[in-house]
Structure formats: C-alpha cells, structure tokens
Amino acid sequence: MADLPAPGRAIDLNADLGEGFGPWALADDDALLDLVTSANVACGFHAGDPSIMRAVTLGAVERGVSIGAHVAYRDLAGFGRRFLAVTPAELTADVVYQLGALDGFARLAGDRVRYVKPHGALYNAIVRHEEQAAAVVEAVAAYDPTLPLVGTPGSAVLRRAREAGLPVVREVFADRGYAPDGSLVPRGEAGAVLHDLVEVAERALRLVTEGVVLAVDGSQITIEADSVCVHSDTPGAVALLTAVRGALEAGGVVVRAVGR
C-alpha cells in the first residue's frame, strides 16, 4: 500500500470505540474521537449495538476520523476475549456480517468502512492460527479487496492478507506489555497493561521513531508499525491518548489516518 505512513515520519493513532451495549458505556467515545485518527468500532458481536454504531460513525465522520470494523468472535458475555473454535466457514460469514452492518451505518453517516481490525481473542488467535487467519482474510477479500487489514507484524493473518492482495496495516500497542518473542503479554499476567502516562507516551514515541520496544524482561524488540493503538478500556484511556498524541506531535511525528 503505497500511501502507508513511514515509521518515524507519520503514524496512525487508533482506539477501540463503541464498546458499550444498550445503556452501558465502557469508554468516553466522544472524547476519544477528538484524539484518534482511526476508530475501531465494535460491530455487535463482542460489544456495541445498532444505536451505538450509528452514533459513533456519525461522530467519526464529523471529525474526519477513519472508521474501522472491529470484528470479533460472537461472544458478548466474554467481551470477545475467549477463543472460540468456530469453523472457518462460520468465521468468514460472521466477519462479513459484522463488516456489512457497520458499513451500512458508516455510509448513512457519509463515509464507509475504511479498514478491518479483529478484536480480542480473534486478533490474538490469528497471529498463529492458520485456518482462522485464512477465514478472516477470505471475508475481507470477498467484501472489498481494497480494505486494509490491521494486525500484528509478522502474524499469519497479515502474511495471508498480503498473499491475497489485501493492503495491510502493521499495529503496535502503546499500553500493552510485550513478551520477548514480540507477542503481547496475556491479560491477567504481570506487565500486561501499562498505565503510567509518561511511560506509555515515551514508549509510543520510541516505537514510531526508533522502531523498538522493551519487552517485559528488559530485552529490546525491533518492530515496524503503521498504526499505534491505545485501548479505550484501559483506565484513564483519554489521558493516555492525550499524552501519546502530545508526545508524538512534540517529537515531530505527523499523526494521520492510514491512507489519508
């Protein structure tokens, strides 16, 4: 994808939005939309509902924020953070269903879905799970082969996406701990989620400008990224994103959505 931002010069800043349900809200979507350049919008399987999807897509379009389909396992009770051994055909159908639903609301708001980013356990599974990675790629390619697919650098899903001719977006996380092998530290383990504003902001800037991050054991990991994510359900997410964006811009990095 020729217009992907080059590390050290420009970067996309994304967060997961629309992850409430009915009267329950998980994060301050309006405040987050003022800070991100891309919004990963829950499509109803792990969180979100039609009213929330419509509100977030409208807010994103008003601010010029790119809309991404945050597709997941069908797991509302587990917030999409439990692995499900679904068949490839079922997973492909589920991804198309979610993508089409969000795209409908995005078009009503005056735009369209600009990319696809799997959520939670699905995101982590398709780093190595070849069958599920292929199923996700098949869904995106069938719906719109011009849509970029967001994932972990070096993952099975990004390799398969490239082979299928899909654009890819390599993502890193400012507020998550990394294991020495470059994978994310599982939630619930020490060092999995980072909360310190200064640490997270400095980490994001180094990821973008130097292409490195420190693992939980202190070793240095080389990693290239097109987009930086801060989780909206991390406590203090608005303050974290404010600090990250401020650090990037102060460091001379242009913060803009992929493809814009």
N, C-alpha and C positions, 0 to 999 in steps of 0.2 A: 504494500500500500504506500504509494509514493509520498502522500502527504502526512504520514505519521510524524509526530514531533520527535526531533532528535534529542536523546538524553543529554542534559547539560545546557540545552538552549530553551526548550519548551516542554511542557508536560500537561497532561490532562489530570484533573482532580475530581475524583468521584466518591460518592457515598450511596448507601442503600436507603431508599426512601419509600414512603407509602406502606410501611410495615406495621400499620395498625389493623384493627378489624372492628367494624361497627363503631361503637362509641369509644373504643380503646385506642389510644395513640401511644406509640413506642418512642417516637422522637419528634423534635420540632422541625417538621418538614419545611415550613416557610423560611425559618432561619437558615436551614441547611441549603436551601435553594439559592440563597443570596451568596453562598460561599463556593459551591461546586461549579464545575463546568459540565459535568455529566451526572445524571441521576439514574441510578439503577432502581427501577420501580417494580415493587412486588406485584405479581400478576395473579394473586388469589390462591395459589397452592400452598405456600408456606405462611403467607400473610397477605393483607390487602383485600379489598373488595371493590365492586364497581364504583361506588361513590368516591372512595379514596383514590382509585386510579384516575378518575376524571379530574378530581381536584388537583392532584399532583401534576398531571400532564398539562393542565391549564397554567399552573404556576410555573412550570418549567418553560413553556413557550413564552410566557410573559417576560421571563428573564433571559431568554436566549440560551437556556441550558439544554444540552442534548439529552434525549430520552432513550434509556436502555431498558430492554426487557430482562428483569431479574427472575429468570425461570428456575423452578425448583422441583424437588420431589413433591408428590401430593401428600403433604404431611403438616396440616395446620396444628395438630396437637403437639408435635415435636418441633415446630418452627423450622422445619426443613433441615434440621441438624442431625437427623438419624439416617444412616444408609438404608436404602430400600433396594432389594434385589428384584427390581422390575425387569421385564423382558425388554430387549432393545426396541421392538415394535411399539410396545406400550409407552416407553420413554419418548420415542420420537413423536408419537401422537400427543403426548402431554405437553411437550415443548412447543409444538405447532399451535396447540390450543391456547396456551398462555401468550405466546407471541402475537397471535391474531387478535386476542382480546385487548391487549394493551395497545396494539397498533390502531385498533378502532378508536380508542379514546384519544390517542395522540393525533390522529387525523381530524377528529372533531375539534381538537384544540388548535389546529392549524399547522401541524407538523407531521411527523411519522416516527416510528421507532428507528433509531439510528445505529443500534448495536445490540448484541445479546451478551449477557453475563450470567452464567449459572450461579446459584446461591448455595451456601452452606455445605451440607454433606455431598450434594451433587458436584459442586465445584471441586471439592477435595477428592472425590472418588475418581473423577475423570482426569486427574493428574496421571493415574496409572491404569485405571480400569478401561481396557481397550474397547470392549463391546459397548459400554455406556458412552464412552467418548465418541465412538462412531455413530451412535444413535443421536446424540446431540448435534453433531455435525450434519448428519442427514436431514434433521429437522430444519436447521437454519438454511442449508443449501436449497432445500425444497421450497421454503417460504420465500426467500430472497437471497440469492447468492452474492449480492453486493454488501450484505450486512457483515460488519466486523464481529468476530467472536473474541471475547475477553477471557483471558486465563493466565495461569502461572507459566512463566518462562520455562521451557524445557518439558512441558507437560504433553501427555499423549493427545489431549484434545486439540492443542494448538498445532501439533505435528500433523494430525489428521485434517485439521482445517486447511492448513497450507496445501496439503496434497489434493484437497477437494477444490482448491482455487479460492477459498474464502480469505478475506483480509483478516489479520489477527492483531490483537492489542495485548501486549505483554504488561501484566499488572504486578505491582508490589504493594505491600501494606505498611503504612507508617506506624500503626498502632498494634501490630501483632508481632510476636516473637518468632524468630526463625531457628530451626534446628540446623546443625552443621551441614546436612545434606541439601539445604535450601528449601525444605518443606516447612510448613507452618507448625509451630508447637501446638499440639491439640488443646482445645479449650478445657479448662479444669486443671491443667498442669501449670507448675510454676513458670512464670515468664511468658505465658501465652498471650496476655493482653497488657498493653502498656498504657499508662495513664498520665505520666508526667508531661506537662506541656512543653517544657524546654527539651526534654529528651526526644519526644515524638517529632517536634519541629526540626531539630537538628538532624535526626535520623532521616526524615523526608528529604531535606536539602542534600545530604550526603548521597542518598540513593540516586537522586536525579543528577547531581553534578559530578559525582565520582563513580557511580555505578557499583557501590559496595554497601554492605550492611553487616553489622556484627551479629553473629549467632549467639544463642544463649550461653554457649561455652566460651565465648570471647573470640572465637575464630572469625576470620573475615571471609565473607561470601561475595563473589563477583556476580552481579545481576544487572541486566539491562531492562529498562522499563519504558513504556509509553504512557502509563497512567498510574497514579498513586491513589490508593483507597484509604479512607478513614471510616471505620464502621459507625453508623449512626446510633447503634445501641451501646456503644462504649460510653460509660459515664462521662459526662462533660464533653460530648462529641462536638457541640457547637464551639466551645472554647478551643478544643483540639484542632478543629478545622481552621478556625481563625488564626491560631498560632502557626499551623502548617502553611497556609496560604501566605501569611505575612512573611515567614522565613524564606519561602521560595521567591517571592517578589523582591524582597530585600537582597536576595542573593543573585538577582539579575535573571531569574528564570521567568519566562513568559508562561502564564497559566492559561491554557486554552483547551477546548474540547478537541479530541481526535477528529481529523477530517475537516476542521473549520479554520 
